[in-house]
Amino acid sequence: MTQVTQSQKRGIQLSQSALLQVKSLQQKQGNELCLRVGVRQGGCSGMSYMMDFEDTSKITPQDEVFDYDGFKIVCDGKSLLYLYGLMLDYSDAMIGGGFQFTNPNAAQTCGCGKSFGV
């Protein structure tokens, strides 16, 4: 795992490599976008992670917003119950690369690393 950015007290943690990757992806899609992270029912273990870019105008008062050097990560309150303390990391390894979720709330995870159970 790579070094965590600044504050250890954020509800969603972001490694330096993940921050660089999402900023790079953001620039390709448009600079006024934030990263929405959440959960939904489904996946191998009962719940699956979701994340996608969206326009910052869609941030609601019910959302928690975490700022990383001007880059915003947004999570709705219900999802944050399952994701609080989540570490989002990124690896460019040929096998097993991509974004990785380390969730302290997960009682079980599936082999793909994209779903979990509580």
ABEGO torsion letter per residue (X at the ends): XBBBBEBAABABBBBAAAAAAAAAAAAAAEAABBBBBBBBBEEAAGBBBBBBBBBAAABBAABBBBBBGGBBBBBBAAAAAAABGBBBBBBABABGBEBBBBBAABABBBAAGABBBX
